[in-house]
Amino acid sequence: MRQSTMIIPTLREEPAEAEIKSHQLLLRAGFIRQLASGVYNFLPLGKRVLRKVENIVREEMDRAGAQEIQMPSLQPAELWLNSNRWNTMGEELMRLKDRHNRDFALGATHEEVVTSLMGDVVDSYKKLPFTVYQIQNKYRDEKRPRFGLLRGREFLMKDAYSFHESYESLDDEYDVLFNAYKRIFERCGLNFRAVIADSGAMGGKDTHEFMVLSEIGEDTIAYSTESDYAANVEMAPVVASYQKGSDEAKPLEKVETPNAKTMQEVADFLGHSLAEGLKAIMFIIDEQPVLVVTRGDHEVNDVKLKNLYDAEIVELATEAQTREAMGAGFGSLGPINVPENVEIIADQAVEYLTNATCGANEDGYHFTNVTPERDFVVKQFADLRFIEEGDPSPDGNGTIQFAKGIEVGHVFKLGTLYADKLNANFLNQQGKTQSFVMGCYGIGVSRTLSAVVEQYHDEAGMLWPKELTPFNVHLLNLNAKKEEFVEIADAIYEKLLDKGLEVLYDDRKERAGVKFNDSDLIGIPYRVTVGKRASEGYIEFKHRDTGEQEDIHVDRLVDFLHSL
């Protein structure tokens, strides 16, 4: 492709709206342009890389035996109402009405559609198991779109769905696609970890996220220092062993704590550590008020809370809800003298405290010398806190460390969750009606492109891995006004094309400095420059990643490139 006719609107300055390197570079190099918040156009260079990510995904999905289909983005509300997700998906689900005032959603995901479809077209166990997939734009009304392609409102995704007669069959396919995902991200050149994760709004059990390691990642990975254990921090169980203190329990005492509302303020005012305080936070779990108690130095993990109750909706209570239920506001809550309609549950560390401090459910007052079970009754002690660095690894090997990650893939075991709700059945080997057992497997295709740039760049620009680069070779003619140089560069261009190489040919009448800067910014792995020694038959060859340069005779160029 001749650069003089290709749409590559490079920018010299960093875009003000771009917060992270991948967003900056993709904008500066002319790969993408924003249309609206969280909505992007892909220009020719961006589309070429996006297609290469798609091709890798498609090749590995086909290799795994999956069948490609295409489903509509416009989905009737009835399907979402039947699955109970019309409301639980919340404001992220983009909704619209047609001219007949019928409700529709723009596809954020396709569990409902594919379950309904396969319930109609597959009626016998003889067709099972099978997996279908598509590569399609998805829509989610993100509250705060940010980081360019990493958190958008419209994005390209590969979603796959497997259908089975048994959970054993699902387990087998899960492993097949888990390994296919590993091959996909390895081919993309990514440094990633597969981590235990929460299924969230998708539902189901047993799920893994594929995380690209990056300091700008919005997810935290808890991993072992001594093994391959890794989990999203929300899912890592705490296996720390606690010891009961030797202090004798003292009489409960109510004290005034003026202007002390946070755990740290109360601890400072009363002269104790955060670990000696009880933190009480009210949640509304499927409309039931629940007071959750942890140690003052621990944080409530709402995912563990949701899983404990097997709840659909878990929300922090508002100040108004808290005052209505407890008679006090934030900063003064505690588990003593709690109304009967409010359940109390506590993290397992709370059970081992003696002479702790907690809110008195009266603004400006706290209790001291609080001892669980003597002063308040807990319905259940459970693992309710976030794991912390230095905690024992859940697999018993080493301790936990944290790393940041960008989620690029997610695999789920859905079971019969959607088939039951949408009445998607088949006749099993005994001739009886049975719900499909399902799995779900997603990859953020456009997100993967951005994650690659986060791991592959330097100060000058991007450094594309060979399988994803928009072109194999960047050919630069440093003197497009001189006929001799044009003839030599044109001949090299045609020769490389004849050998099946993808070539971006910078034939623009621009200064050499502009061409070099744009070439480094775009990040094609190999640069061939027709310069001062062209009349002698030599070109300058540069490796973009190392910066290594050498002069090569034109006659050797094709063989040299193929050797790389």
VOGU-3710 file (C-alpha; in Angstrom, 3 decimals, decimal comma):
1> mrqstmiipt> 0,000/0,000/0,000  1,357/3,412/-0,995  1,419/5,741/2,006  0,741/8,777/-0,197  -2,800/7,507/-0,798  -3,444/5,765/2,541  -5,413/7,511/5,292  -2,901/7,730/8,166  -3,524/11,036/10,000  -0,534/11,037/12,391
11> lreepaeaei> -0,323/13,575/15,208  2,825/15,160/16,616  1,377/16,067/20,020  -0,113/13,811/22,700  -3,950/13,936/22,540  -5,228/15,690/25,660  -8,061/13,192/26,181  -5,798/10,116/26,153  -4,879/8,878/29,653  -2,831/5,768/28,843
21> kshqlllrag> -0,097/4,900/26,363  -2,122/2,640/24,077  -4,825/5,286/23,689  -2,233/7,984/22,999  -0,311/5,953/20,442  -3,319/4,563/18,581  -4,628/8,124/18,180  -1,241/9,646/17,306  -0,396/6,950/14,756  -3,749/7,330/12,995
31> firqlasgvy> -5,150/3,888/13,874  -8,376/5,146/15,504  -10,433/8,306/15,913  -13,132/8,989/18,509  -16,688/9,570/17,324  -18,297/9,937/20,760  -17,318/9,054/24,310  -16,372/5,361/24,259  -17,132/5,017/20,515  -14,299/4,793/17,965
41> nflplgkrvl> -13,711/4,671/14,235  -11,033/2,254/13,031  -8,926/3,781/10,259  -7,057/1,584/7,714  -4,054/0,744/9,938  -6,271/0,001/12,933  -8,602/-2,144/10,844  -5,685/-4,197/9,506  -4,485/-5,041/13,026  -8,034/-5,683/14,225
51> rkvenivree> -8,546/-8,111/11,350  -5,334/-9,953/12,266  -6,512/-10,385/15,856  -9,836/-11,643/14,454  -8,025/-14,077/12,177  -6,012/-15,562/15,045  -9,175/-15,940/17,098  -11,036/-17,477/14,171  -8,230/-19,907/13,333  -7,962/-21,182/16,904
61> mdragaqeiq> -11,728/-21,422/17,392  -12,064/-23,377/14,152  -9,142/-25,583/15,213  -11,014/-26,277/18,479  -14,038/-27,456/16,468  -16,291/-24,416/16,971  -18,701/-23,320/14,229  -19,018/-19,666/13,245  -22,480/-18,103/13,100  -23,880/-14,560/13,116
71> mpslqpaelw> -26,628/-13,379/15,468  -28,460/-10,042/15,497  -27,367/-7,158/17,692  -30,977/-6,013/18,050  -32,598/-8,229/20,666  -36,237/-8,239/21,845  -36,769/-7,403/25,496  -38,843/-10,554/26,019  -35,710/-12,716/25,957  -34,028/-10,595/28,614
81> lnsnrwntmg> -37,179/-10,536/30,731  -37,364/-14,341/30,547  -33,786/-14,640/31,790  -34,419/-12,015/34,514  -31,542/-9,882/33,214  -33,597/-6,987/31,822  -33,371/-5,368/35,250  -30,280/-6,988/36,783  -28,019/-5,797/33,935  -28,833/-2,282/35,094
91> eelmrlkdrh> -28,038/0,873/33,155  -25,210/-0,753/31,171  -27,808/-2,452/28,957  -28,611/-0,139/26,049  -32,362/-0,124/25,529  -34,528/1,300/22,760  -38,060/1,147/21,381  -39,220/0,543/17,833  -41,991/2,501/16,097  -44,562/0,177/17,685
101> nrdfalgath> -43,266/1,020/21,168  -41,783/-2,468/21,645  -38,708/-2,734/23,845  -35,379/-3,919/22,477  -31,795/-4,097/23,711  -28,576/-3,617/21,800  -26,575/-6,797/22,356  -24,241/-6,520/25,315  -23,883/-10,304/25,100  -25,832/-13,124/23,441
111> eevvtslmgd> -26,660/-15,830/26,005  -30,388/-15,230/25,612  -30,345/-15,159/21,813  -28,163/-18,235/21,324  -30,072/-20,266/23,900  -33,375/-19,431/22,226  -31,908/-20,154/18,789  -30,452/-23,551/19,659  -33,587/-24,492/21,570  -35,421/-24,065/18,258
121> vvdsykklpf> -32,977/-25,796/15,900  -31,490/-28,629/17,998  -33,933/-31,166/19,443  -31,842/-34,317/19,968  -28,795/-35,441/21,915  -27,419/-36,771/18,605  -26,265/-33,235/17,696  -24,485/-32,752/21,029  -21,996/-31,544/21,998  -21,248/-28,546/19,782
131> tvyqiqnkyr> -19,869/-25,016/20,089  -20,871/-21,949/18,066  -19,199/-18,551/17,997  -19,387/-15,145/16,393  -17,222/-12,024/16,122  -19,448/-9,006/16,456  -19,799/-5,520/17,920  -21,229/-5,349/21,430  -22,807/-2,400/23,248  -22,638/-1,431/26,914
141> dekrprfgll> -23,536/1,964/28,290  -20,465/2,363/30,487  -20,903/4,968/33,194  -17,373/6,205/32,607  -15,861/5,182/29,266  -12,086/5,550/29,533  -8,707/4,293/28,384  -9,655/4,306/24,706  -10,484/0,800/23,485  -10,114/-0,744/26,939
151> rgreflmkda> -13,434/0,538/28,268  -15,745/1,583/25,463  -19,465/1,663/24,841  -19,142/-0,122/21,502  -16,472/-2,783/21,052  -15,632/-5,863/19,008  -15,990/-9,176/20,811  -15,765/-12,872/20,060  -18,421/-14,762/21,998  -18,818/-18,534/21,886
161> ysfhesyesl> -21,372/-20,886/23,429  -21,155/-24,635/23,922  -24,120/-27,002/24,343  -23,952/-30,361/26,110  -25,928/-33,275/27,461  -23,842/-33,569/30,644  -21,567/-31,592/32,941  -18,745/-34,024/32,158  -19,016/-33,056/28,493  -19,011/-29,356/29,478
171> ddeydvlfna> -15,848/-29,898/31,536  -14,120/-31,441/28,526  -15,060/-28,592/26,179  -14,134/-25,999/28,796  -10,623/-27,445/28,848  -10,444/-27,460/25,039  -11,417/-23,799/24,778  -9,293/-22,818/27,784  -6,278/-24,163/25,868  -7,457/-22,480/22,657
181> ykrifercgl> -7,508/-19,171/24,532  -3,967/-19,752/25,753  -2,846/-20,294/22,140  -4,675/-17,154/20,993  -3,006/-14,888/23,526  0,370/-16,548/23,053  0,115/-15,908/19,301  -0,730/-12,280/20,069  2,569/-12,134/21,957  0,961/-11,239/25,271
191> nfraviadsg> 2,277/-11,747/28,791  -0,884/-12,982/30,509  -2,223/-15,105/33,351  -5,382/-17,225/33,511  -6,988/-16,434/36,869  -9,939/-17,756/38,875  -12,744/-15,228/38,525  -16,335/-14,308/39,348  -19,055/-14,899/36,760  -20,806/-11,604/37,554
201> amggkdthef> -23,962/-10,835/35,572  -23,363/-13,842/33,290  -24,165/-16,297/36,069  -22,971/-19,865/36,314  -20,073/-21,439/38,215  -16,390/-22,126/37,546  -14,895/-19,331/35,507  -11,487/-17,984/34,525  -10,375/-14,595/33,285  -7,390/-14,154/30,990
211> mvlseigedt> -5,463/-11,165/32,290  -2,756/-9,256/30,431  -0,255/-8,018/33,004  -0,126/-4,225/32,937  0,242/-1,445/35,483  -2,758/0,376/33,994  -5,028/-2,649/34,436  -8,252/-2,014/36,317  -8,312/-5,521/37,801  -6,069/-6,792/40,591
221> iaystesdya> -4,616/-10,295/40,370  -3,705/-12,160/43,550  -0,959/-14,662/42,765  1,243/-17,018/44,758  4,959/-16,389/45,185  5,636/-20,139/45,056  3,110/-21,700/42,638  0,982/-20,999/39,563  -2,067/-20,088/41,681  -3,720/-16,893/40,432
231> anvemapvva> -7,163/-15,413/41,023  -8,978/-12,164/40,619  -8,640/-10,454/44,008  -12,437/-10,638/44,364  -12,367/-14,431/44,211  -9,246/-15,362/46,185  -10,324/-17,083/49,425  -8,670/-16,072/52,688  -7,147/-19,033/54,534  -5,339/-17,044/57,223
241> syqkgsdeak> -5,452/-18,612/60,681  -6,473/-16,275/63,503  -5,643/-16,575/67,190  -7,835/-15,563/70,107  -6,189/-12,882/72,228  -5,148/-13,706/75,794  -6,710/-10,545/77,272  -9,639/-11,023/79,623  -12,911/-9,535/78,362  -13,683/-6,204/80,030
251> plekvetpna> -17,117/-4,687/80,720  -18,801/-3,034/77,745  -18,576/0,754/77,861  -20,223/3,472/75,772  -18,055/6,516/75,044  -18,545/9,789/73,216  -16,493/10,145/70,000  -17,188/13,659/68,687  -16,229/14,292/65,028  -14,702/10,785/64,711
261> ktmqevadfl> -16,448/8,951/61,873  -13,882/6,984/59,882  -12,226/3,897/61,306  -8,894/5,715/61,410  -10,361/8,749/63,182  -12,001/6,535/65,824  -8,807/4,505/66,279  -6,742/7,672/66,714  -9,269/9,195/69,126  -9,472/6,067/71,302
271> ghslaeglka> -5,801/5,152/70,979  -5,955/1,688/69,406  -5,014/0,082/66,084  -7,379/-0,374/63,155  -7,296/-4,142/63,742  -8,910/-3,605/67,165  -11,948/-1,882/65,678  -15,100/-3,383/64,175  -16,258/-1,962/60,869  -20,018/-2,282/60,253
281> imfiideqpv> -21,455/-1,602/56,795  -25,067/-2,020/55,747  -25,921/-3,734/52,453  -29,263/-4,354/50,760  -29,171/-7,940/49,477  -32,182/-8,783/47,309  -34,148/-6,163/49,324  -33,030/-7,621/52,696  -30,987/-5,265/54,968  -27,806/-6,980/56,143
291> lvvtrgdhev> -25,163/-5,553/58,478  -21,720/-6,846/57,496  -18,995/-6,662/60,145  -15,260/-6,893/59,519  -12,122/-5,953/61,365  -11,269/-2,288/60,973  -8,210/-2,992/58,838  -10,129/-5,265/56,425  -12,387/-4,432/53,455  -15,720/-6,113/52,687
301> ndvklknlyd> -15,644/-8,145/49,481  -19,081/-7,687/47,923  -18,535/-10,550/45,452  -18,043/-13,001/48,318  -21,103/-11,485/49,961  -23,171/-11,992/46,798  -21,976/-15,586/46,455  -22,658/-16,344/50,122  -26,302/-15,325/49,696  -26,532/-16,603/46,110
311> aeivelatea> -28,077/-13,195/45,505  -29,027/-11,397/42,312  -28,509/-7,838/43,591  -26,117/-6,626/46,300  -25,945/-2,882/46,915  -24,489/-0,625/49,566  -27,285/0,949/51,583  -27,694/4,679/51,137  -27,383/7,088/54,055  -31,186/7,385/54,139
321> qtreamgagf> -31,699/3,587/54,111  -29,099/3,198/56,835  -30,704/5,787/59,109  -34,149/4,315/58,559  -32,982/0,814/59,489  -30,410/1,588/62,189  -31,256/5,026/63,572  -27,732/6,290/62,850  -25,644/7,319/59,878  -22,361/6,185/58,380
331> gslgpinvpe> -19,492/6,201/60,853  -21,563/5,252/63,885  -22,857/1,812/62,952  -22,243/-1,285/65,017  -23,625/-4,792/65,652  -24,982/-4,083/69,157  -28,716/-3,437/69,641  -29,545/-4,016/66,002  -33,238/-4,183/64,932  -34,605/-7,711/64,490
341> nveiiadqav> -35,239/-7,273/60,757  -31,524/-6,642/60,109  -29,306/-9,712/59,767  -25,759/-9,579/61,132  -23,004/-11,532/59,424  -19,292/-11,161/60,074  -15,949/-11,986/58,571  -14,230/-14,946/60,219  -11,517/-12,689/61,732  -14,145/-10,933/63,869
351> eyltnatcga> -14,822/-14,093/65,879  -11,332/-13,941/67,410  -11,491/-10,353/68,728  -11,775/-9,370/72,374  -12,248/-5,830/73,779  -12,804/-4,310/70,359  -14,463/-1,004/69,446  -17,614/-0,490/67,354  -20,209/2,143/66,574  -23,072/2,522/69,057
361> nedgyhftnv> -25,766/3,131/66,417  -25,967/6,641/67,781  -24,239/9,529/66,050  -21,092/10,572/67,913  -20,859/7,474/70,157  -18,969/4,168/70,135  -18,751/1,095/72,338  -15,424/-0,094/73,724  -14,509/-3,485/75,171  -16,772/-5,228/72,648
371> tperdfvvkq> -16,569/-9,028/72,560  -18,435/-10,963/69,825  -21,059/-13,492/70,938  -21,179/-11,910/74,417  -22,291/-8,459/73,217  -23,922/-9,308/69,894  -25,043/-12,410/68,022  -23,803/-13,126/64,510  -25,972/-15,195/62,176  -22,898/-16,500/60,344
381> fadlrfieeg> -19,123/-16,084/60,324  -17,670/-16,448/56,820  -14,823/-15,385/54,563  -16,082/-11,937/53,600  -12,964/-9,836/53,179  -10,538/-9,138/50,351  -7,329/-11,115/50,461  -4,240/-9,001/51,163  -0,613/-9,134/50,119  1,310/-11,340/52,516
391> dpspdgngti> -1,678/-13,586/53,288  -1,067/-17,330/52,800  -1,754/-18,529/49,256  -5,055/-20,464/49,126  -3,284/-23,469/47,586  -0,931/-23,704/50,579  2,181/-22,700/48,618  3,839/-19,366/49,380  2,188/-16,054/50,093  0,029/-13,707/48,056
401> qfakgievgh> 1,341/-10,845/45,936  -0,682/-8,452/43,763  -0,348/-7,450/40,118  -2,534/-5,333/37,850  -4,194/-6,886/34,824  -6,318/-6,064/31,777  -9,070/-8,595/31,178  -9,028/-9,768/27,545  -10,896/-13,073/27,827  -13,378/-14,838/30,091
411> vfklgtlyad> -14,658/-18,432/30,096  -17,727/-19,603/32,065  -19,517/-22,799/32,938  -23,154/-21,707/32,769  -24,749/-25,079/33,420  -28,513/-25,067/32,786  -29,025/-21,495/34,030  -30,225/-20,016/30,714  -31,701/-23,197/29,250  -33,996/-23,571/32,270
421> klnanflnqq> -35,166/-19,960/32,121  -35,698/-19,927/28,350  -37,120/-23,445/28,142  -34,390/-24,651/25,755  -34,637/-28,442/25,750  -33,707/-31,538/23,778  -34,549/-35,228/23,921  -31,815/-37,165/25,720  -30,755/-40,781/25,086  -33,604/-42,021/27,270
431> gktqsfvmgc> -36,135/-40,098/25,188  -36,797/-37,611/28,000  -36,852/-33,819/27,764  -33,707/-32,253/29,233  -32,282/-28,739/29,458  -29,051/-27,968/27,630  -25,909/-27,752/29,780  -24,013/-24,708/28,511  -20,664/-22,965/28,535  -19,835/-19,399/27,480
441> ygigvsrtls> -16,491/-18,069/26,205  -15,676/-14,423/25,397  -12,682/-12,503/24,018  -12,479/-8,730/23,734  -11,001/-8,433/20,244  -10,615/-4,640/20,130  -9,549/-4,665/23,786  -6,830/-7,202/22,944  -5,457/-4,823/20,299  -5,116/-2,094/22,930
451> avveqyhdea> -3,615/-4,488/25,492  -0,939/-5,476/22,962  0,076/-1,827/22,578  0,296/-1,456/26,360  2,905/-4,220/26,411  4,611/-3,380/23,101  5,751/0,223/22,825  8,665/2,531/23,526  9,048/6,306/23,678  9,035/6,594/19,883
461> gmlwpkeltp> 5,879/4,589/19,229  4,419/1,097/18,928  6,305/-2,195/18,498  3,920/-4,613/16,817  4,439/-8,382/17,284  4,967/-10,087/13,925  1,540/-11,787/13,831  -0,320/-8,523/14,449  1,688/-5,900/12,615  -0,391/-3,945/10,051
471> fnvhllnlna> 2,363/-4,575/7,461  5,441/-6,820/7,431  7,770/-4,157/6,045  7,857/-0,365/6,005  9,616/0,802/2,814  10,842/4,408/2,877  12,023/6,401/-0,115  14,002/9,327/1,279  14,055/11,228/-2,007  10,705/10,877/-3,733
481> kkeefveiad> 11,561/13,847/-5,982  14,532/12,074/-7,621  13,694/9,684/-10,440  16,543/7,257/-9,716  15,378/6,784/-6,117  11,757/6,381/-7,221  12,666/3,674/-9,719  14,725/1,732/-7,160  12,048/2,036/-4,444  9,246/1,088/-6,869
491> aiyeklldkg> 11,180/-1,988/-7,981  11,755/-3,109/-4,373  8,074/-2,529/-3,597  6,893/-4,687/-6,488  9,434/-7,411/-5,703  8,322/-7,635/-2,060  4,666/-7,747/-3,072  5,403/-10,531/-5,564  6,921/-12,553/-2,714  3,709/-12,260/-0,704
501> levlyddrke> 4,910/-9,676/1,816  2,664/-6,922/3,129  4,408/-3,610/2,471  3,618/-0,045/3,484  5,510/2,088/0,951  6,228/5,646/2,099  6,396/7,376/-1,271  5,352/10,766/0,126  7,230/13,939/-0,781  8,113/14,572/2,871
511> ragvkfndsd> 11,355/15,265/4,730  13,376/12,269/5,915  12,810/13,213/9,572  9,035/13,139/9,145  9,196/9,714/7,510  11,473/8,256/10,188  9,278/9,626/13,007  6,088/8,287/11,428  7,714/4,910/10,833  8,786/4,584/14,469
521> ligipyrvtv> 5,348/5,744/15,629  3,475/3,186/13,491  5,817/0,433/14,698  6,109/-1,991/11,756  8,815/-4,549/12,730  11,179/-4,008/9,748  12,111/-0,816/7,963  13,771/-0,721/4,551  15,157/2,676/3,579  16,159/3,701/0,066
531> gkrasegyie> 18,759/6,340/0,879  22,273/7,555/0,121  23,678/4,161/-1,020  20,720/3,295/-3,266  22,713/3,961/-6,436  25,230/1,320/-5,243  22,443/-1,224/-4,813  22,318/-1,029/-1,011  19,415/-0,247/1,272  19,401/0,468/5,008
541> fkhrdtgeqe> 17,613/-2,203/7,050  16,374/-1,467/10,598  14,847/-3,712/13,264  12,170/-1,593/14,951  12,317/-3,346/18,341  16,108/-3,256/18,883  17,000/-0,282/16,699  19,748/-2,383/15,078  20,626/-1,167/11,567  22,700/-2,577/8,701
551> dihvdrlvdf> 23,233/-2,026/4,987  21,997/-4,898/2,802  22,304/-5,382/-0,951  18,962/-5,309/-2,715  19,553/-8,773/-4,175  19,696/-10,248/-0,638  16,677/-8,407/0,749  13,928/-10,969/0,068  15,934/-13,915/1,404  16,967/-11,837/4,425
561> lhsl> 13,367/-10,938/5,230  12,198/-14,534/4,886  14,974/-15,656/7,258  13,492/-13,357/9,899
//
